[in-house]
Amino acid sequence: MASRKSFLLRLDPAVHDALARWAGDELRSTNAQIEFLLREALRDAGRLPGGTARQRGRGRPRKDEDGAAGENS
């Protein structure tokens, strides 16, 4: 899996609450919703880098998609 870059993002509390509600409606975490929106904006502007990994789909992954899902080690 490709490494992920972490950084601090300061948001107005009302904006964060709106994003969290929208993320819940879309079955995403707030973090995944922010990444989704940024990717959409980059794609629309023609600035999304070519080698960018696909974002995982919405909701919980199916057990057959990820061999480790649901298994205890």
Biopython code that builds the backbone (N, CA, C, O; Angstrom):
import numpy as np
from Bio.PDB.StructureBuilder import StructureBuilder

atoms = [
    (1, "MET", "N", (0.837, -1.177, 0.000)),
    (1, "MET", "CA", (0.000, 0.000, 0.000)),
    (1, "MET", "C", (0.887, 1.247, 0.000)),
    (1, "MET", "O", (1.908, 1.282, 0.687)),
    (2, "ALA", "N", (0.509, 2.247, -0.751)),
    (2, "ALA", "CA", (1.264, 3.491, -0.811)),
    (2, "ALA", "C", (1.186, 4.213, 0.535)),
    (2, "ALA", "O", (0.177, 4.136, 1.235)),
    (3, "SER", "N", (2.250, 4.903, 0.878)),
    (3, "SER", "CA", (2.253, 5.632, 2.136)),
    (3, "SER", "C", (1.318, 6.833, 2.032)),
    (3, "SER", "O", (1.053, 7.343, 0.944)),
    (4, "ARG", "N", (0.833, 7.267, 3.173)),
    (4, "ARG", "CA", (-0.094, 8.390, 3.234)),
    (4, "ARG", "C", (0.612, 9.556, 3.907)),
    (4, "ARG", "O", (1.402, 9.341, 4.826)),
    (5, "LYS", "N", (0.356, 10.753, 3.486)),
    (5, "LYS", "CA", (0.949, 11.941, 4.073)),
    (5, "LYS", "C", (-0.047, 12.548, 5.058)),
    (5, "LYS", "O", (-1.219, 12.736, 4.729)),
    (6, "SER", "N", (0.418, 12.849, 6.250)),
    (6, "SER", "CA", (-0.427, 13.449, 7.286)),
    (6, "SER", "C", (-0.091, 14.921, 7.444)),
    (6, "SER", "O", (1.069, 15.317, 7.324)),
    (7, "PHE", "N", (-1.106, 15.731, 7.712)),
    (7, "PHE", "CA", (-0.877, 17.143, 8.010)),
    (7, "PHE", "C", (-2.066, 17.668, 8.794)),
    (7, "PHE", "O", (-3.155, 17.097, 8.751)),
    (8, "LEU", "N", (-1.848, 18.751, 9.504)),
    (8, "LEU", "CA", (-2.871, 19.375, 10.321)),
    (8, "LEU", "C", (-3.732, 20.272, 9.442)),
    (8, "LEU", "O", (-3.210, 21.035, 8.630)),
    (9, "LEU", "N", (-5.032, 20.183, 9.601)),
    (9, "LEU", "CA", (-5.955, 21.029, 8.847)),
    (9, "LEU", "C", (-6.860, 21.741, 9.841)),
    (9, "LEU", "O", (-7.583, 21.097, 10.601)),
    (10, "ARG", "N", (-6.823, 23.034, 9.835)),
    (10, "ARG", "CA", (-7.684, 23.810, 10.731)),
    (10, "ARG", "C", (-8.921, 24.229, 9.960)),
    (10, "ARG", "O", (-8.828, 24.805, 8.876)),
    (11, "LEU", "N", (-10.089, 23.933, 10.533)),
    (11, "LEU", "CA", (-11.359, 24.267, 9.895)),
    (11, "LEU", "C", (-12.252, 25.012, 10.873)),
    (11, "LEU", "O", (-12.168, 24.822, 12.086)),
    (12, "ASP", "N", (-13.096, 25.851, 10.329)),
    (12, "ASP", "CA", (-14.148, 26.464, 11.123)),
    (12, "ASP", "C", (-15.034, 25.331, 11.651)),
    (12, "ASP", "O", (-15.362, 24.424, 10.886)),
    (13, "PRO", "N", (-15.428, 25.346, 12.914)),
    (13, "PRO", "CA", (-16.247, 24.253, 13.453)),
    (13, "PRO", "C", (-17.537, 23.999, 12.668)),
    (13, "PRO", "O", (-17.963, 22.852, 12.532)),
    (14, "ALA", "N", (-18.150, 25.045, 12.160)),
    (14, "ALA", "CA", (-19.384, 24.865, 11.381)),
    (14, "ALA", "C", (-19.093, 24.141, 10.061)),
    (14, "ALA", "O", (-19.894, 23.324, 9.608)),
    (15, "VAL", "N", (-17.946, 24.443, 9.450)),
    (15, "VAL", "CA", (-17.565, 23.759, 8.213)),
    (15, "VAL", "C", (-17.277, 22.291, 8.511)),
    (15, "VAL", "O", (-17.689, 21.409, 7.757)),
    (16, "HIS", "N", (-16.570, 22.029, 9.608)),
    (16, "HIS", "CA", (-16.276, 20.642, 9.977)),
    (16, "HIS", "C", (-17.568, 19.871, 10.231)),
    (16, "HIS", "O", (-17.707, 18.734, 9.780)),
    (17, "ASP", "N", (-18.509, 20.473, 10.945)),
    (17, "ASP", "CA", (-19.780, 19.796, 11.224)),
    (17, "ASP", "C", (-20.540, 19.482, 9.934)),
    (17, "ASP", "O", (-21.121, 18.406, 9.791)),
    (18, "ALA", "N", (-20.529, 20.436, 8.998)),
    (18, "ALA", "CA", (-21.209, 20.211, 7.716)),
    (18, "ALA", "C", (-20.536, 19.089, 6.944)),
    (18, "ALA", "O", (-21.213, 18.247, 6.352)),
    (19, "LEU", "N", (-19.196, 19.070, 6.945)),
    (19, "LEU", "CA", (-18.462, 17.990, 6.274)),
    (19, "LEU", "C", (-18.742, 16.641, 6.924)),
    (19, "LEU", "O", (-18.913, 15.640, 6.228)),
    (20, "ALA", "N", (-18.790, 16.609, 8.248)),
    (20, "ALA", "CA", (-19.052, 15.360, 8.965)),
    (20, "ALA", "C", (-20.448, 14.829, 8.641)),
    (20, "ALA", "O", (-20.622, 13.623, 8.464)),
    (21, "ARG", "N", (-21.437, 15.710, 8.562)),
    (21, "ARG", "CA", (-22.802, 15.274, 8.203)),
    (21, "ARG", "C", (-22.836, 14.748, 6.772)),
    (21, "ARG", "O", (-23.443, 13.711, 6.504)),
    (22, "TRP", "N", (-22.187, 15.457, 5.855)),
    (22, "TRP", "CA", (-22.129, 15.043, 4.450)),
    (22, "TRP", "C", (-21.421, 13.701, 4.340)),
    (22, "TRP", "O", (-21.870, 12.818, 3.610)),
    (23, "ALA", "N", (-20.319, 13.545, 5.061)),
    (23, "ALA", "CA", (-19.579, 12.279, 5.043)),
    (23, "ALA", "C", (-20.469, 11.138, 5.530)),
    (23, "ALA", "O", (-20.465, 10.057, 4.941)),
    (24, "GLY", "N", (-21.222, 11.363, 6.586)),
    (24, "GLY", "CA", (-22.131, 10.333, 7.091)),
    (24, "GLY", "C", (-23.182, 9.944, 6.062)),
    (24, "GLY", "O", (-23.518, 8.768, 5.923)),
    (25, "ASP", "N", (-23.700, 10.932, 5.345)),
    (25, "ASP", "CA", (-24.681, 10.658, 4.289)),
    (25, "ASP", "C", (-24.073, 9.812, 3.167)),
    (25, "ASP", "O", (-24.774, 9.018, 2.539)),
    (26, "GLU", "N", (-22.781, 9.980, 2.917)),
    (26, "GLU", "CA", (-22.078, 9.271, 1.843)),
    (26, "GLU", "C", (-21.393, 7.994, 2.328)),
    (26, "GLU", "O", (-20.703, 7.331, 1.553)),
    (27, "LEU", "N", (-21.577, 7.643, 3.610)),
    (27, "LEU", "CA", (-20.951, 6.464, 4.224)),
    (27, "LEU", "C", (-19.428, 6.530, 4.160)),
    (27, "LEU", "O", (-18.764, 5.528, 3.893)),
    (28, "ARG", "N", (-18.882, 7.723, 4.408)),
    (28, "ARG", "CA", (-17.441, 7.935, 4.443)),
    (28, "ARG", "C", (-17.076, 8.541, 5.792)),
    (28, "ARG", "O", (-17.927, 9.099, 6.484)),
    (29, "SER", "N", (-15.801, 8.425, 6.158)),
    (29, "SER", "CA", (-15.295, 9.179, 7.300)),
    (29, "SER", "C", (-15.137, 10.630, 6.859)),
    (29, "SER", "O", (-15.125, 10.928, 5.665)),
    (30, "THR", "N", (-15.016, 11.520, 7.824)),
    (30, "THR", "CA", (-14.803, 12.926, 7.480)),
    (30, "THR", "C", (-13.507, 13.085, 6.696)),
    (30, "THR", "O", (-13.453, 13.840, 5.726)),
    (31, "ASN", "N", (-12.466, 12.375, 7.115)),
    (31, "ASN", "CA", (-11.193, 12.435, 6.410)),
    (31, "ASN", "C", (-11.341, 11.964, 4.960)),
    (31, "ASN", "O", (-10.823, 12.603, 4.045)),
    (32, "ALA", "N", (-12.037, 10.863, 4.751)),
    (32, "ALA", "CA", (-12.237, 10.341, 3.389)),
    (32, "ALA", "C", (-13.070, 11.311, 2.551)),
    (32, "ALA", "O", (-12.836, 11.448, 1.351)),
    (33, "GLN", "N", (-14.038, 11.982, 3.173)),
    (33, "GLN", "CA", (-14.860, 12.949, 2.444)),
    (33, "GLN", "C", (-14.010, 14.135, 1.991)),
    (33, "GLN", "O", (-14.151, 14.604, 0.861)),
    (34, "ILE", "N", (-13.132, 14.620, 2.866)),
    (34, "ILE", "CA", (-12.252, 15.729, 2.496)),
    (34, "ILE", "C", (-11.346, 15.311, 1.343)),
    (34, "ILE", "O", (-11.166, 16.067, 0.389)),
    (35, "GLU", "N", (-10.774, 14.106, 1.428)),
    (35, "GLU", "CA", (-9.910, 13.631, 0.341)),
    (35, "GLU", "C", (-10.705, 13.496, -0.959)),
    (35, "GLU", "O", (-10.212, 13.862, -2.026)),
    (36, "PHE", "N", (-11.923, 12.979, -0.878)),
    (36, "PHE", "CA", (-12.776, 12.839, -2.054)),
    (36, "PHE", "C", (-13.017, 14.203, -2.703)),
    (36, "PHE", "O", (-12.898, 14.344, -3.921)),
    (37, "LEU", "N", (-13.351, 15.193, -1.899)),
    (37, "LEU", "CA", (-13.634, 16.523, -2.434)),
    (37, "LEU", "C", (-12.394, 17.159, -3.042)),
    (37, "LEU", "O", (-12.480, 17.817, -4.079)),
    (38, "LEU", "N", (-11.237, 16.968, -2.406)),
    (38, "LEU", "CA", (-9.995, 17.500, -2.964)),
    (38, "LEU", "C", (-9.653, 16.835, -4.286)),
    (38, "LEU", "O", (-9.229, 17.503, -5.229)),
    (39, "ARG", "N", (-9.837, 15.509, -4.362)),
    (39, "ARG", "CA", (-9.569, 14.802, -5.615)),
    (39, "ARG", "C", (-10.501, 15.267, -6.728)),
    (39, "ARG", "O", (-10.071, 15.441, -7.868)),
    (40, "GLU", "N", (-11.771, 15.466, -6.400)),
    (40, "GLU", "CA", (-12.734, 15.953, -7.392)),
    (40, "GLU", "C", (-12.320, 17.333, -7.903)),
    (40, "GLU", "O", (-12.363, 17.591, -9.106)),
    (41, "ALA", "N", (-11.919, 18.219, -6.985)),
    (41, "ALA", "CA", (-11.507, 19.565, -7.382)),
    (41, "ALA", "C", (-10.254, 19.511, -8.257)),
    (41, "ALA", "O", (-10.163, 20.228, -9.253)),
    (42, "LEU", "N", (-9.288, 18.663, -7.890)),
    (42, "LEU", "CA", (-8.077, 18.519, -8.699)),
    (42, "LEU", "C", (-8.396, 17.958, -10.085)),
    (42, "LEU", "O", (-7.849, 18.423, -11.085)),
    (43, "ARG", "N", (-9.280, 16.961, -10.145)),
    (43, "ARG", "CA", (-9.651, 16.373, -11.442)),
    (43, "ARG", "C", (-10.372, 17.411, -12.311)),
    (43, "ARG", "O", (-10.085, 17.534, -13.502)),
    (44, "ASP", "N", (-11.305, 18.155, -11.713)),
    (44, "ASP", "CA", (-12.047, 19.167, -12.470)),
    (44, "ASP", "C", (-11.127, 20.262, -13.004)),
    (44, "ASP", "O", (-11.371, 20.813, -14.077)),
    (45, "ALA", "N", (-10.066, 20.575, -12.252)),
    (45, "ALA", "CA", (-9.120, 21.616, -12.665)),
    (45, "ALA", "C", (-8.031, 21.076, -13.578)),
    (45, "ALA", "O", (-7.182, 21.834, -14.046)),
    (46, "GLY", "N", (-8.048, 19.758, -13.838)),
    (46, "GLY", "CA", (-7.027, 19.160, -14.672)),
    (46, "GLY", "C", (-5.665, 19.093, -13.988)),
    (46, "GLY", "O", (-4.632, 19.100, -14.659)),
    (47, "ARG", "N", (-5.657, 19.027, -12.661)),
    (47, "ARG", "CA", (-4.405, 19.037, -11.902)),
    (47, "ARG", "C", (-4.164, 17.758, -11.114)),
    (47, "ARG", "O", (-3.201, 17.694, -10.350)),
    (48, "LEU", "N", (-4.993, 16.747, -11.269)),
    (48, "LEU", "CA", (-4.789, 15.488, -10.556)),
    (48, "LEU", "C", (-3.622, 14.746, -11.198)),
    (48, "LEU", "O", (-3.678, 14.443, -12.389)),
    (49, "PRO", "N", (-2.561, 14.443, -10.436)),
    (49, "PRO", "CA", (-1.401, 13.746, -11.023)),
    (49, "PRO", "C", (-1.793, 12.393, -11.599)),
    (49, "PRO", "O", (-2.679, 11.720, -11.074)),
    (50, "GLY", "N", (-1.132, 12.001, -12.677)),
    (50, "GLY", "CA", (-1.463, 10.775, -13.385)),
    (50, "GLY", "C", (-1.289, 9.499, -12.583)),
    (50, "GLY", "O", (-2.104, 8.587, -12.721)),
    (51, "GLY", "N", (-0.265, 9.397, -11.755)),
    (51, "GLY", "CA", (0.013, 8.170, -11.025)),
    (51, "GLY", "C", (-0.703, 8.067, -9.689)),
    (51, "GLY", "O", (-0.313, 7.259, -8.846)),
    (52, "THR", "N", (-1.732, 8.858, -9.478)),
    (52, "THR", "CA", (-2.437, 8.868, -8.201)),
    (52, "THR", "C", (-3.216, 7.574, -8.005)),
    (52, "THR", "O", (-3.947, 7.139, -8.895)),
    (53, "ALA", "N", (-3.055, 6.958, -6.827)),
    (53, "ALA", "CA", (-3.785, 5.731, -6.510)),
    (53, "ALA", "C", (-5.282, 6.027, -6.398)),
    (53, "ALA", "O", (-5.690, 7.120, -6.007)),
    (54, "ARG", "N", (-6.076, 5.035, -6.746)),
    (54, "ARG", "CA", (-7.531, 5.182, -6.621)),
    (54, "ARG", "C", (-7.927, 5.269, -5.165)),
    (54, "ARG", "O", (-7.314, 4.636, -4.305)),
    (55, "GLN", "N", (-8.951, 6.050, -4.890)),
    (55, "GLN", "CA", (-9.474, 6.127, -3.532)),
    (55, "GLN", "C", (-10.395, 4.931, -3.316)),
    (55, "GLN", "O", (-11.143, 4.540, -4.212)),
    (56, "ARG", "N", (-10.334, 4.356, -2.120)),
    (56, "ARG", "CA", (-11.186, 3.224, -1.787)),
    (56, "ARG", "C", (-12.654, 3.647, -1.868)),
    (56, "ARG", "O", (-12.987, 4.801, -1.598)),
    (57, "GLY", "N", (-13.515, 2.726, -2.233)),
    (57, "GLY", "CA", (-14.936, 3.016, -2.368)),
    (57, "GLY", "C", (-15.604, 3.333, -1.032)),
    (57, "GLY", "O", (-14.989, 3.221, 0.029)),
    (58, "ARG", "N", (-16.858, 3.725, -1.106)),
    (58, "ARG", "CA", (-17.601, 4.101, 0.085)),
    (58, "ARG", "C", (-17.938, 2.893, 0.935)),
    (58, "ARG", "O", (-18.036, 1.773, 0.435)),
    (59, "GLY", "N", (-18.114, 3.133, 2.230)),
    (59, "GLY", "CA", (-18.586, 2.101, 3.143)),
    (59, "GLY", "C", (-17.528, 1.085, 3.525)),
    (59, "GLY", "O", (-16.356, 1.215, 3.171)),
    (60, "ARG", "N", (-17.957, 0.090, 4.240)),
    (60, "ARG", "CA", (-17.070, -0.968, 4.719)),
    (60, "ARG", "C", (-16.687, -1.894, 3.571)),
    (60, "ARG", "O", (-17.542, -2.266, 2.768)),
    (61, "PRO", "N", (-15.404, -2.272, 3.483)),
    (61, "PRO", "CA", (-15.015, -3.182, 2.398)),
    (61, "PRO", "C", (-15.658, -4.555, 2.564)),
    (61, "PRO", "O", (-15.856, -5.026, 3.684)),
    (62, "ARG", "N", (-15.979, -5.186, 1.450)),
    (62, "ARG", "CA", (-16.539, -6.537, 1.502)),
    (62, "ARG", "C", (-15.473, -7.515, 1.943)),
    (62, "ARG", "O", (-14.285, -7.287, 1.716)),
    (63, "LYS", "N", (-15.881, -8.587, 2.562)),
    (63, "LYS", "CA", (-14.923, -9.586, 3.035)),
    (63, "LYS", "C", (-14.140, -10.201, 1.891)),
    (63, "LYS", "O", (-12.960, -10.514, 2.051)),
    (64, "ASP", "N", (-14.780, -10.383, 0.724)),
    (64, "ASP", "CA", (-14.084, -11.002, -0.401)),
    (64, "ASP", "C", (-13.146, -10.032, -1.123)),
    (64, "ASP", "O", (-12.287, -10.482, -1.880)),
    (65, "GLU", "N", (-13.279, -8.704, -0.916)),
    (65, "GLU", "CA", (-12.388, -7.736, -1.541)),
    (65, "GLU", "C", (-11.053, -7.657, -0.823)),
    (65, "GLU", "O", (-10.017, -7.450, -1.453)),
    (66, "ASP", "N", (-11.074, -7.818, 0.470)),
    (66, "ASP", "CA", (-9.848, -7.726, 1.284)),
    (66, "ASP", "C", (-9.732, -9.026, 2.043)),
    (66, "ASP", "O", (-10.481, -9.254, 2.994)),
    (67, "GLY", "N", (-8.811, -9.882, 1.645)),
    (67, "GLY", "CA", (-8.674, -11.202, 2.241)),
    (67, "GLY", "C", (-8.526, -11.193, 3.744)),
    (67, "GLY", "O", (-8.872, -12.175, 4.401)),
    (68, "ALA", "N", (-8.010, -10.089, 4.316)),
    (68, "ALA", "CA", (-7.802, -10.031, 5.756)),
    (68, "ALA", "C", (-9.037, -9.535, 6.496)),
    (68, "ALA", "O", (-9.105, -9.688, 7.716)),
    (69, "ALA", "N", (-9.999, -8.957, 5.823)),
    (69, "ALA", "CA", (-11.163, -8.406, 6.492)),
    (69, "ALA", "C", (-11.953, -9.496, 7.193)),
    (69, "ALA", "O", (-12.275, -10.533, 6.615)),
    (70, "GLY", "N", (-12.252, -9.232, 8.446)),
    (70, "GLY", "CA", (-13.060, -10.176, 9.220)),
    (70, "GLY", "C", (-12.291, -11.346, 9.780)),
    (70, "GLY", "O", (-12.870, -12.152, 10.509)),
    (71, "GLU", "N", (-11.005, -11.479, 9.474)),
    (71, "GLU", "CA", (-10.210, -12.584, 9.983)),
    (71, "GLU", "C", (-9.432, -12.139, 11.203)),
    (71, "GLU", "O", (-8.933, -11.014, 11.246)),
    (72, "ASN", "N", (-9.322, -13.003, 12.188)),
    (72, "ASN", "CA", (-8.529, -12.709, 13.370)),
    (72, "ASN", "C", (-7.140, -13.280, 13.197)),
    (72, "ASN", "O", (-6.984, -14.397, 12.705)),
    (73, "SER", "N", (-6.127, -12.527, 13.595)),
    (73, "SER", "CA", (-4.744, -12.999, 13.467)),
    (73, "SER", "C", (-4.337, -13.768, 14.687)),
    (73, "SER", "O", (-3.206, -14.246, 14.766)),
]
sb = StructureBuilder()
sb.init_structure("model")
sb.init_model(0)
sb.init_chain("A")
sb.init_seg("    ")
for serial, (resi, resn, name, xyz) in enumerate(atoms, 1):
    if name == "N":
        sb.init_residue(resn, " ", resi, " ")
    sb.init_atom(name, np.array(xyz, "f"), 0.0, 1.0, " ", f" {name:<3s}", serial, name[0])
structure = sb.get_structure()
